[in-house]
């Protein structure tokens, strides 16, 4: 099979059970809908179960809607327990729940930074730990970490968001090497600007400090104006994720969108150039002559 072509909806592979956080909209909803379209089962979670009603109504025999706040350890434990009780296994965990914040580092309250890390790092870590014993026992499974191009590249105004995504990627890279011997895949997804609700009303902003306005005002305007006009299609993202998981050579990282691919490629080139320019200084710090 072409590793870059999404599998056909009538593929003969056994149905999988997907556990997806943030299933009420955006990437989580798109991934859930694609899983259902190919005959898989979905444990759809959200902070408000009512937001999952339409998804559950469309496929009541294959959708298990569960309330889940990923920052609540008790809810994480119960949700995984309930999913296993209903389906007997979790084949794919998708850590997708999240939200955005725009503000300079000095405009970011400590509580905001802590919440960003709780949602985008500690929540996925807790869910990963909760499902791993079952995946290890079966010697199979996949963990999809919905990161961002902001997990590789940071810009003014996004230091808090990128802090959490950079940390998630570091955790996931180490995790991938640990669980590969058990037949468990880890896929870090790095989307660019996709037509989700990320830049909509849930996007939060720090209180502006005048000295930063020259740099941050254009960022704030762009973030607001982008809502509804993002180039990325969440349905195509869901298909790309499925194709990567079904490949014999699943990548560790999967940038999605021209903007993500170009931004990450450009940043890697900058890093290589900087490493080369400072090589003599870097390598002159060991003991010896």
PASEBA-1860 file (N, C-alpha, C; in nm, 3 decimals):
! residues 289
1> XXXXXXXX> 0.084/-0.121/0.000/0.000/0.000/0.000/0.087/0.125/0.000 ~ 0.047/0.225/-0.074/0.117/0.353/-0.075/0.109/0.415/0.062 ~ 0.224/0.437/0.128/0.225/0.487/0.266/0.168/0.627/0.276 ~ 0.156/0.699/0.163/0.107/0.836/0.169/-0.039/0.846/0.125 ~ -0.103/0.733/0.098/-0.242/0.735/0.054/-0.333/0.687/0.166 ~ -0.434/0.766/0.209/-0.524/0.721/0.315/-0.591/0.590/0.277 ~ -0.607/0.498/0.375/-0.671/0.370/0.345/-0.815/0.389/0.303 ~ -0.864/0.304/0.217/-1.002/0.312/0.171/-1.097/0.280/0.285
9> XXXXXXXX> -1.217/0.339/0.287/-1.312/0.315/0.394/-1.351/0.169/0.412 ~ -1.340/0.087/0.309/-1.381/-0.052/0.321/-1.262/-0.145/0.344 ~ -1.154/-0.093/0.406/-1.037/-0.176/0.429/-1.074/-0.298/0.512 ~ -0.998/-0.406/0.493/-1.032/-0.533/0.557/-0.973/-0.547/0.696 ~ -0.890/-0.452/0.739/-0.829/-0.463/0.870/-0.936/-0.464/0.979 ~ -0.910/-0.531/1.091/-1.009/-0.536/1.199/-1.041/-0.396/1.250 ~ -1.164/-0.377/1.297/-1.204/-0.248/1.352/-1.118/-0.214/1.472 ~ -1.088/-0.086/1.484/-1.008/-0.038/1.596/-1.097/0.039/1.693
17> XXXXXXXX> -1.048/0.051/1.815/-1.114/0.132/1.916/-1.026/0.255/1.939 ~ -1.083/0.372/1.912/-1.013/0.498/1.929/-1.062/0.566/2.056 ~ -0.970/0.618/2.135/-1.002/0.699/2.252/-0.951/0.840/2.220 ~ -1.044/0.934/2.205/-1.008/1.067/2.154/-1.051/1.175/2.254 ~ -0.957/1.256/2.297/-0.992/1.369/2.383/-1.025/1.490/2.297 ~ -1.109/1.577/2.351/-1.149/1.696/2.275/-1.226/1.660/2.150 ~ -1.323/1.568/2.163/-1.396/1.517/2.045/-1.512/1.604/2.001 ~ -1.538/1.711/2.072/-1.658/1.790/2.041/-1.642/1.875/1.916
25> XXXXXXXX> -1.518/1.904/1.874/-1.498/1.991/1.758/-1.356/1.974/1.706 ~ -1.327/2.045/1.598/-1.191/2.053/1.547/-1.132/1.919/1.507 ~ -1.004/1.902/1.536/-0.934/1.780/1.498/-0.996/1.657/1.565 ~ -1.033/1.670/1.692/-1.091/1.556/1.761/-1.217/1.506/1.693 ~ -1.304/1.599/1.652/-1.426/1.560/1.583/-1.394/1.500/1.445 ~ -1.302/1.559/1.372/-1.267/1.509/1.240/-1.208/1.369/1.248 ~ -1.124/1.344/1.345/-1.064/1.211/1.361/-1.170/1.110/1.400 ~ -1.262/1.150/1.488/-1.371/1.061/1.529/-1.460/1.026/1.409
33> XXXXXXXX> -1.495/1.125/1.331/-1.583/1.101/1.216/-1.516/1.010/1.114 ~ -1.387/1.026/1.093/-1.320/0.938/0.998/-1.313/0.795/1.051 ~ -1.285/0.780/1.179/-1.281/0.647/1.238/-1.415/0.576/1.223 ~ -1.523/0.649/1.246/-1.656/0.590/1.231/-1.685/0.556/1.085 ~ -1.636/0.638/0.993/-1.662/0.615/0.851/-1.600/0.485/0.801 ~ -1.492/0.441/0.866/-1.427/0.316/0.821/-1.468/0.197/0.909 ~ -1.568/0.218/0.995/-1.620/0.107/1.073/-1.559/0.086/1.208 ~ -1.477/0.180/1.254/-1.415/0.167/1.385/-1.508/0.215/1.496
41> XXXXXXXX> -1.469/0.188/1.619/-1.542/0.235/1.736/-1.467/0.352/1.798 ~ -1.541/0.444/1.858/-1.481/0.565/1.914/-1.529/0.589/2.056 ~ -1.435/0.605/2.146/-1.465/0.657/2.279/-1.439/0.807/2.267 ~ -1.547/0.883/2.259/-1.540/1.027/2.237/-1.551/1.099/2.370 ~ -1.454/1.182/2.400/-1.456/1.251/2.529/-1.453/1.402/2.510 ~ -1.514/1.469/2.607/-1.515/1.615/2.609/-1.551/1.658/2.750 ~ -1.525/1.783/2.781/-1.560/1.831/2.915/-1.711/1.838/2.934 ~ -1.784/1.852/2.823/-1.930/1.853/2.828/-1.983/1.742/2.738
49> XXXXXXXX> -2.046/1.643/2.798/-2.095/1.529/2.721/-2.203/1.572/2.621 ~ -2.279/1.675/2.654/-2.384/1.722/2.563/-2.327/1.759/2.426 ~ -2.202/1.804/2.424/-2.140/1.842/2.298/-2.113/1.722/2.208 ~ -2.129/1.602/2.263/-2.104/1.479/2.187/-2.233/1.411/2.143 ~ -2.346/1.472/2.176/-2.475/1.407/2.152/-2.496/1.373/2.005 ~ -2.465/1.466/1.915/-2.489/1.439/1.773/-2.400/1.327/1.721 ~ -2.276/1.321/1.769/-2.185/1.216/1.728/-2.236/1.080/1.775 ~ -2.282/1.075/1.900/-2.334/0.949/1.955/-2.463/0.907/1.887
57> XXXXXXXX> -2.545/1.004/1.850/-2.672/0.972/1.783/-2.649/0.914/1.645 ~ -2.544/0.962/1.577/-2.516/0.916/1.441/-2.471/0.771/1.437 ~ -2.404/0.725/1.543/-2.356/0.586/1.546/-2.361/0.534/1.689 ~ -2.482/0.515/1.742/-2.496/0.481/1.885/-2.429/0.350/1.924 ~ -2.416/0.257/1.830/-2.356/0.129/1.864/-2.203/0.134/1.863 ~ -2.146/0.243/1.807/-2.000/0.249/1.797/-1.938/0.373/1.863 ~ -2.021/0.454/1.928/-1.969/0.573/1.996/-2.000/0.563/2.145 ~ -1.896/0.577/2.225/-1.912/0.582/2.370/-1.876/0.723/2.414
65> XXXXXXXX> -1.977/0.808/2.445/-1.947/0.945/2.487/-1.915/0.949/2.637 ~ -1.805/1.015/2.672/-1.765/1.023/2.812/-1.723/1.166/2.846 ~ -1.760/1.209/2.965/-1.709/1.336/3.015/-1.564/1.317/3.057 ~ -1.479/1.412/3.018/-1.339/1.403/3.060/-1.275/1.541/3.059 ~ -1.230/1.581/3.175/-1.141/1.696/3.190/-1.002/1.636/3.206 ~ -0.914/1.656/3.107/-0.785/1.587/3.108/-0.694/1.632/3.222 ~ -0.730/1.741/3.289/-0.648/1.787/3.401/-0.692/1.725/3.532 ~ -0.797/1.642/3.530/-0.849/1.577/3.651/-0.804/1.430/3.649
73> XXXXXXXX> -0.712/1.396/3.736/-0.658/1.260/3.739/-0.763/1.154/3.763 ~ -0.861/1.186/3.849/-0.967/1.090/3.877/-1.052/1.064/3.754 ~ -1.082/1.169/3.678/-1.162/1.151/3.556/-1.084/1.074/3.450 ~ -0.954/1.096/3.443/-0.871/1.021/3.348/-0.879/0.872/3.379 ~ -0.861/0.837/3.505/-0.866/0.697/3.546/-1.002/0.635/3.516 ~ -1.109/0.707/3.548/-1.243/0.653/3.526/-1.274/0.638/3.379 ~ -1.233/0.736/3.298/-1.264/0.730/3.155/-1.195/0.612/3.088 ~ -1.068/0.589/3.120/-0.996/0.475/3.063/-1.057/0.345/3.113
81> XXXXXXXX> -1.091/0.339/3.240/-1.155/0.219/3.296/-1.287/0.191/3.226 ~ -1.369/0.295/3.206/-1.499/0.275/3.141/-1.483/0.233/2.995 ~ -1.384/0.290/2.927/-1.360/0.253/2.787/-1.320/0.106/2.776 ~ -1.235/0.062/2.865/-1.191/-0.078/2.863/-1.304/-0.172/2.900 ~ -1.388/-0.129/2.993/-1.503/-0.213/3.033/-1.600/-0.230/2.917 ~ -1.615/-0.123/2.836/-1.710/-0.127/2.725/-1.653/-0.204/2.605 ~ -1.526/-0.180/2.573/-1.469/-0.233/2.449/-1.362/-0.341/2.468 ~ -1.307/-0.350/2.588/-1.205/-0.451/2.613/-1.065/-0.410/2.571
89> XXXXXXXX> -1.053/-0.301/2.498/-0.921/-0.257/2.454/-0.929/-0.113/2.405 ~ -0.814/-0.051/2.396/-0.798/0.079/2.331/-0.684/0.063/2.232 ~ -0.714/0.075/2.105/-0.613/0.057/2.002/-0.536/0.186/1.973 ~ -0.607/0.298/1.974/-0.544/0.426/1.943/-0.589/0.530/2.045 ~ -0.493/0.589/2.115/-0.520/0.702/2.203/-0.482/0.829/2.128 ~ -0.576/0.923/2.119/-0.548/1.052/2.055/-0.559/1.161/2.160 ~ -0.446/1.217/2.199/-0.442/1.326/2.295/-0.455/1.457/2.218 ~ -0.577/1.508/2.214/-0.608/1.622/2.128/-0.657/1.745/2.204
97> XXXXXXXX> -0.717/1.728/2.320/-0.779/1.840/2.391/-0.679/1.953/2.414 ~ -0.725/2.076/2.395/-0.636/2.189/2.417/-0.702/2.321/2.384 ~ -0.629/2.428/2.406/-0.678/2.562/2.375/-0.557/2.653/2.355 ~ -0.581/2.774/2.308/-0.472/2.865/2.277/-0.467/2.986/2.368 ~ -0.353/3.050/2.370/-0.332/3.175/2.444/-0.232/3.258/2.368 ~ -0.260/3.387/2.357/-0.169/3.480/2.290/-0.130/3.590/2.388 ~ -0.001/3.609/2.404/0.047/3.714/2.493/0.197/3.703/2.508 ~ 0.264/3.816/2.529/0.407/3.813/2.556/0.433/3.737/2.685
105> XXXXXXXX> 0.555/3.691/2.704/0.588/3.617/2.825/0.553/3.699/2.949 ~ 0.580/3.829/2.943/0.553/3.916/3.058/0.404/3.942/3.076 ~ 0.325/3.919/2.972/0.180/3.937/2.979/0.107/3.809/3.017 ~ 0.181/3.702/3.042/0.121/3.572/3.070/0.116/3.548/3.220 ~ -0.002/3.548/3.282/-0.012/3.520/3.425/0.038/3.378/3.455 ~ 0.091/3.359/3.572/0.142/3.229/3.610/0.033/3.122/3.602 ~ -0.088/3.159/3.643/-0.198/3.062/3.638/-0.226/3.018/3.494 ~ -0.213/3.111/3.399/-0.237/3.078/3.257/-0.130/2.980/3.207
113> XXXXXXXX> -0.005/3.007/3.240/0.102/2.918/3.197/0.086/2.779/3.257 ~ 0.052/2.775/3.386/0.033/2.646/3.451/-0.082/2.567/3.388 ~ -0.191/2.636/3.357/-0.304/2.568/3.295/-0.267/2.517/3.156 ~ -0.191/2.597/3.082/-0.148/2.555/2.949/-0.068/2.425/2.958 ~ 0.021/2.417/3.056/0.103/2.297/3.073/0.019/2.181/3.124 ~ -0.076/2.209/3.211/-0.164/2.103/3.262/-0.242/2.037/3.148 ~ -0.299/2.121/3.062/-0.385/2.069/2.955/-0.305/2.000/2.845 ~ -0.194/2.062/2.802/-0.122/2.014/2.684/-0.009/1.918/2.716
121> XXXXXXXX> 0.032/1.908/2.842/0.139/1.816/2.878/0.094/1.714/2.982 ~ 0.054/1.762/3.099/0.022/1.668/3.207/-0.100/1.583/3.175 ~ -0.199/1.639/3.105/-0.315/1.559/3.066/-0.276/1.445/2.974 ~ -0.207/1.473/2.863/-0.162/1.366/2.776/-0.071/1.264/2.846 ~ 0.015/1.313/2.935/0.103/1.220/3.008/0.020/1.125/3.093 ~ -0.080/1.180/3.164/-0.164/1.096/3.250/-0.241/0.992/3.169 ~ -0.297/1.033/3.057/-0.372/0.939/2.973/-0.279/0.834/2.911 ~ -0.162/0.876/2.871/-0.065/0.781/2.816/-0.031/0.675/2.919
129> XXXXXXXX> -0.003/0.718/3.041/0.029/0.622/3.146/-0.089/0.530/3.176 ~ -0.209/0.583/3.165/-0.328/0.502/3.196/-0.352/0.392/3.094 ~ -0.321/0.419/2.966/-0.348/0.318/2.863/-0.230/0.224/2.839 ~ -0.110/0.265/2.876/0.007/0.185/2.842/0.006/0.043/2.899 ~ -0.037/0.020/3.024/-0.036/-0.119/3.072/-0.118/-0.213/2.984 ~ -0.228/-0.165/2.931/-0.315/-0.247/2.846/-0.253/-0.266/2.708 ~ -0.192/-0.161/2.655/-0.126/-0.174/2.524/-0.004/-0.266/2.536 ~ 0.070/-0.253/2.645/0.187/-0.340/2.663/0.145/-0.486/2.673
137> XXXXXXXX> 0.037/-0.511/2.745/-0.009/-0.648/2.761/-0.048/-0.710/2.627 ~ -0.104/-0.628/2.538/-0.146/-0.676/2.406/-0.034/-0.668/2.302 ~ 0.077/-0.601/2.339/0.188/-0.580/2.246/0.140/-0.514/2.117 ~ 0.053/-0.413/2.136/0.000/-0.341/2.020/-0.065/-0.212/2.068 ~ -0.069/-0.114/1.978/-0.138/0.011/2.009/-0.067/0.129/1.945 ~ -0.133/0.243/1.952/-0.076/0.366/1.897/-0.119/0.483/1.984 ~ -0.027/0.576/2.003/-0.054/0.697/2.079/-0.028/0.815/1.986 ~ -0.131/0.894/1.962/-0.122/1.010/1.875/-0.121/1.135/1.962
145> XXXXXXXX> -0.013/1.208/1.957/0.000/1.331/2.034/-0.024/1.450/1.939 ~ -0.134/1.519/1.960/-0.164/1.635/1.876/-0.084/1.754/1.927 ~ 0.031/1.775/1.867/0.116/1.887/1.900/0.079/2.003/1.808 ~ 0.177/2.064/1.746/0.155/2.182/1.662/0.286/2.213/1.593 ~ 0.281/2.293/1.486/0.408/2.343/1.436/0.475/2.426/1.545 ~ 0.395/2.470/1.642/0.447/2.539/1.760/0.516/2.447/1.858 ~ 0.525/2.318/1.827/0.606/2.227/1.904/0.749/2.221/1.854 ~ 0.773/2.287/1.739/0.907/2.294/1.681/0.954/2.438/1.662
153> XXXXXXXX> 0.859/2.529/1.646/0.891/2.669/1.616/0.809/2.757/1.710 ~ 0.873/2.858/1.767/0.800/2.950/1.855/0.809/3.091/1.800 ~ 0.703/3.168/1.824/0.694/3.305/1.775/0.654/3.398/1.890 ~ 0.677/3.528/1.873/0.631/3.623/1.974/0.481/3.606/1.999 ~ 0.443/3.605/2.125/0.303/3.592/2.162/0.260/3.450/2.190 ~ 0.341/3.353/2.153/0.303/3.213/2.171/0.400/3.137/2.262 ~ 0.475/3.210/2.344/0.575/3.142/2.428/0.510/3.044/2.525 ~ 0.394/3.079/2.582/0.329/2.988/2.677/0.277/2.863/2.606
161> XXXXXXXX> 0.209/2.883/2.495/0.155/2.770/2.419/0.268/2.679/2.372 ~ 0.373/2.740/2.317/0.483/2.661/2.264/0.563/2.592/2.375 ~ 0.567/2.652/2.493/0.631/2.585/2.607/0.569/2.448/2.628 ~ 0.436/2.443/2.629/0.366/2.317/2.653/0.386/2.219/2.537 ~ 0.382/2.269/2.414/0.396/2.180/2.299/0.539/2.129/2.284 ~ 0.639/2.215/2.309/0.777/2.168/2.307/0.795/2.056/2.411 ~ 0.738/2.075/2.529/0.751/1.974/2.635/0.682/1.844/2.595 ~ 0.564/1.854/2.535/0.494/1.734/2.491/0.577/1.656/2.389
169> XXXXXXXX> 0.644/1.727/2.299/0.724/1.660/2.198/0.847/1.592/2.260 ~ 0.908/1.656/2.359/1.021/1.594/2.426/0.980/1.467/2.499 ~ 0.869/1.474/2.569/0.816/1.355/2.637/0.788/1.244/2.537 ~ 0.725/1.280/2.426/0.681/1.181/2.328/0.797/1.116/2.254 ~ 0.903/1.193/2.231/1.019/1.137/2.162/1.085/1.029/2.248 ~ 1.100/1.058/2.377/1.154/0.956/2.466/1.061/0.837/2.480 ~ 0.932/0.865/2.491/0.831/0.759/2.502/0.837/0.665/2.384 ~ 0.850/0.720/2.264/0.849/0.637/2.143/0.957/0.530/2.147
177> XXXXXXXX> 1.075/0.567/2.194/1.185/0.471/2.201/1.159/0.366/2.309 ~ 1.089/0.406/2.415/1.061/0.312/2.525/0.960/0.206/2.488 ~ 0.858/0.244/2.411/0.747/0.152/2.385/0.756/0.080/2.251 ~ 0.848/0.120/2.165/0.861/0.054/2.035/0.883/-0.097/2.047 ~ 0.962/-0.145/2.145/0.980/-0.291/2.157/0.852/-0.367/2.187 ~ 0.748/-0.296/2.232/0.621/-0.361/2.264/0.520/-0.352/2.149 ~ 0.566/-0.304/2.033/0.476/-0.292/1.919/0.384/-0.173/1.927 ~ 0.417/-0.073/2.008/0.334/0.046/2.026/0.396/0.162/1.949
185> XXXXXXXX> 0.315/0.225/1.866/0.360/0.339/1.788/0.330/0.470/1.861 ~ 0.416/0.569/1.841/0.391/0.705/1.888/0.402/0.797/1.767 ~ 0.298/0.876/1.745/0.294/0.970/1.632/0.269/1.110/1.686 ~ 0.365/1.200/1.663/0.352/1.340/1.702/0.302/1.417/1.581 ~ 0.182/1.474/1.591/0.122/1.546/1.479/0.144/1.696/1.500 ~ 0.194/1.764/1.396/0.231/1.905/1.406/0.154/1.988/1.303 ~ 0.026/2.018/1.331/-0.053/2.095/1.234/-0.012/2.242/1.231 ~ -0.033/2.301/1.114/-0.025/2.446/1.102/-0.162/2.505/1.131
193> XXXXXXXX> -0.201/2.604/1.052/-0.331/2.671/1.072/-0.440/2.592/1.002 ~ -0.528/2.529/1.079/-0.638/2.452/1.025/-0.770/2.515/1.067 ~ -0.872/2.489/0.990/-1.002/2.552/1.013/-1.076/2.483/1.127 ~ -1.024/2.505/1.247/-1.086/2.456/1.370/-1.127/2.578/1.453 ~ -1.172/2.555/1.574/-1.212/2.665/1.661/-1.098/2.725/1.740 ~ -0.973/2.685/1.711/-0.858/2.730/1.789/-0.849/2.882/1.798 ~ -0.869/2.951/1.684/-0.856/3.096/1.681/-0.988/3.167/1.706 ~ -1.091/3.091/1.742/-1.222/3.149/1.766/-1.238/3.201/1.908
201> XXXXXXXX> -1.361/3.208/1.957/-1.388/3.263/2.090/-1.308/3.200/2.204 ~ -1.276/3.069/2.200/-1.200/3.013/2.313/-1.056/3.065/2.325 ~ -1.003/3.126/2.218/-0.865/3.176/2.223/-0.856/3.289/2.324 ~ -0.760/3.278/2.415/-0.747/3.376/2.522/-0.628/3.468/2.494 ~ -0.635/3.590/2.549/-0.532/3.690/2.526/-0.485/3.749/2.659 ~ -0.355/3.775/2.669/-0.303/3.842/2.788/-0.336/3.990/2.784 ~ -0.331/4.052/2.901/-0.354/4.196/2.909/-0.234/4.270/2.850 ~ -0.255/4.351/2.744/-0.141/4.412/2.674/-0.059/4.505/2.764
209> XXXXXXXX> 0.071/4.498/2.749/0.165/4.592/2.810/0.213/4.683/2.697 ~ 0.199/4.814/2.714/0.228/4.907/2.603/0.361/4.884/2.532 ~ 0.467/4.854/2.606/0.598/4.837/2.542/0.600/4.724/2.439 ~ 0.510/4.628/2.450/0.510/4.514/2.359/0.414/4.532/2.242 ~ 0.342/4.642/2.237/0.235/4.653/2.138/0.287/4.650/1.995 ~ 0.404/4.707/1.970/0.456/4.709/1.833/0.476/4.567/1.780 ~ 0.519/4.478/1.869/0.543/4.339/1.828/0.417/4.255/1.837 ~ 0.339/4.277/1.943/0.227/4.186/1.971/0.094/4.225/1.905
217> XXXXXXXX> 0.071/4.354/1.880/-0.057/4.392/1.819/-0.081/4.323/1.684 ~ 0.020/4.316/1.595/-0.002/4.244/1.469/-0.032/4.095/1.491 ~ 0.028/4.037/1.594/0.004/3.896/1.624/-0.141/3.877/1.669 ~ -0.188/3.966/1.754/-0.326/3.957/1.802/-0.425/3.974/1.687 ~ -0.399/4.071/1.599/-0.490/4.093/1.485/-0.492/3.972/1.393 ~ -0.374/3.918/1.366/-0.366/3.801/1.278/-0.441/3.683/1.338 ~ -0.424/3.663/1.468/-0.492/3.550/1.534/-0.643/3.564/1.523 ~ -0.694/3.686/1.542/-0.839/3.707/1.534/-0.889/3.695/1.389
225> XXXXXXXX> -0.814/3.754/1.296/-0.858/3.756/1.156/-0.851/3.619/1.090 ~ -0.767/3.532/1.144/-0.746/3.401/1.082/-0.864/3.307/1.102 ~ -0.943/3.332/1.205/-1.052/3.240/1.237/-1.150/3.226/1.120 ~ -1.168/3.102/1.075/-1.258/3.075/0.963/-1.193/3.085/0.827 ~ -1.067/3.132/0.824/-0.997/3.148/0.696/-0.869/3.066/0.691 ~ -0.848/2.979/0.788/-0.727/2.896/0.789/-0.725/2.805/0.666 ~ -0.607/2.779/0.611/-0.599/2.698/0.489/-0.619/2.548/0.512 ~ -0.595/2.500/0.632/-0.597/2.356/0.657/-0.736/2.298/0.672
233> XXXXXXXX> -0.757/2.178/0.616/-0.884/2.106/0.622/-0.874/1.995/0.726 ~ -0.948/2.002/0.837/-0.938/1.900/0.942/-0.969/1.759/0.893 ~ -1.060/1.744/0.797/-1.092/1.611/0.745/-0.971/1.551/0.674 ~ -0.898/1.634/0.599/-0.777/1.584/0.532/-0.668/1.553/0.635 ~ -0.665/1.629/0.743/-0.569/1.600/0.850/-0.599/1.464/0.911 ~ -0.726/1.436/0.935/-0.765/1.307/0.993/-0.724/1.192/0.901 ~ -0.741/1.210/0.770/-0.702/1.107/0.674/-0.551/1.088/0.673 ~ -0.476/1.197/0.684/-0.330/1.188/0.685/-0.281/1.115/0.810
241> XXXXXXXX> -0.345/1.141/0.923/-0.307/1.073/1.047/-0.333/0.923/1.035 ~ -0.448/0.887/0.980/-0.480/0.745/0.961/-0.380/0.679/0.867 ~ -0.342/0.748/0.760/-0.245/0.693/0.665/-0.110/0.670/0.733 ~ -0.069/0.765/0.818/0.059/0.750/0.888/0.055/0.631/0.984 ~ -0.056/0.615/1.054/-0.068/0.503/1.148/-0.071/0.369/1.075 ~ -0.132/0.366/0.957/-0.143/0.241/0.882/-0.015/0.207/0.805 ~ 0.078/0.301/0.798/0.202/0.276/0.726/0.291/0.179/0.804 ~ 0.369/0.101/0.731/0.467/0.014/0.795/0.580/0.095/0.857
249> XXXXXXXX> 0.593/0.219/0.814/0.699/0.305/0.865/0.638/0.436/0.915 ~ 0.561/0.426/1.022/0.497/0.544/1.080/0.603/0.643/1.126 ~ 0.594/0.769/1.082/0.695/0.867/1.125/0.677/0.903/1.272 ~ 0.783/0.950/1.334/0.770/1.001/1.470/0.695/1.133/1.469 ~ 0.728/1.218/1.370/0.665/1.349/1.358/0.598/1.362/1.222 ~ 0.480/1.423/1.222/0.406/1.444/1.097/0.356/1.588/1.092 ~ 0.431/1.680/1.027/0.379/1.815/1.007/0.261/1.809/0.911 ~ 0.161/1.893/0.933/0.044/1.897/0.847/0.021/2.039/0.799
257> XXXXXXXX> 0.013/2.056/0.668/-0.009/2.188/0.610/0.120/2.243/0.552 ~ 0.106/2.319/0.444/0.222/2.381/0.382/0.291/2.474/0.480 ~ 0.213/2.549/0.559/0.273/2.643/0.654/0.357/2.571/0.758 ~ 0.306/2.459/0.811/0.381/2.384/0.911/0.508/2.325/0.851 ~ 0.494/2.263/0.734/0.610/2.200/0.671/0.718/2.303/0.642 ~ 0.680/2.419/0.589/0.778/2.521/0.554/0.840/2.585/0.678 ~ 0.758/2.611/0.780/0.810/2.675/0.901/0.910/2.584/0.973 ~ 0.876/2.457/0.983/0.965/2.363/1.052/1.092/2.340/0.971
265> XXXXXXXX> 1.078/2.326/0.839/1.195/2.309/0.754/1.288/2.430/0.764 ~ 1.230/2.550/0.763/1.311/2.671/0.774/1.382/2.681/0.908 ~ 1.312/2.646/1.015/1.375/2.654/1.147/1.487/2.553/1.162 ~ 1.469/2.433/1.107/1.576/2.332/1.112/1.699/2.381/1.036 ~ 1.678/2.447/0.922/1.791/2.500/0.846/1.864/2.608/0.926 ~ 1.789/2.693/0.996/1.851/2.796/1.079/1.934/2.733/1.191 ~ 1.883/2.627/1.250/1.955/2.562/1.358/2.084/2.498/1.307 ~ 2.076/2.434/1.191/2.196/2.373/1.134/2.301/2.480/1.106
273> XXXXXXXX> 2.259/2.593/1.053/2.353/2.700/1.022/2.416/2.755/1.150 ~ 2.336/2.772/1.253/2.388/2.823/1.379/2.484/2.724/1.444 ~ 2.450/2.595/1.438/2.539/2.492/1.492/2.674/2.496/1.421 ~ 2.670/2.509/1.289/2.794/2.512/1.212/2.877/2.636/1.246 ~ 2.809/2.750/1.260/2.881/2.874/1.288/2.949/2.873/1.425 ~ 2.891/2.803/1.520/2.943/2.801/1.656/3.010/2.669/1.693 ~ 3.039/2.586/1.593/3.096/2.455/1.622/3.227/2.465/1.698 ~ 3.316/2.553/1.657/3.447/2.564/1.723/3.433/2.597/1.870
281> XXXXXXXX> 3.344/2.690/1.902/3.322/2.726/2.042/3.259/2.610/2.118 ~ 3.162/2.545/2.056/3.091/2.435/2.123/3.183/2.319/2.156 ~ 3.274/2.288/2.064/3.357/2.169/2.081/3.489/2.197/2.153 ~ 3.511/2.321/2.197/3.635/2.356/2.264/3.622/2.353/2.416 ~ 3.512/2.297/2.466/3.483/2.304/2.609/3.513/2.174/2.684 ~ 3.565/2.071/2.614/3.600/1.947/2.683/3.735/1.960/2.752 ~ 3.760/1.872/2.850/3.894/1.867/2.909/3.996/1.830/2.804 ~ 4.117/1.879/2.818/4.221/1.846/2.723/4.290/1.970/2.672
289> X> 4.386/1.952/2.583/4.462/2.067/2.532/4.376/2.159/2.448
END
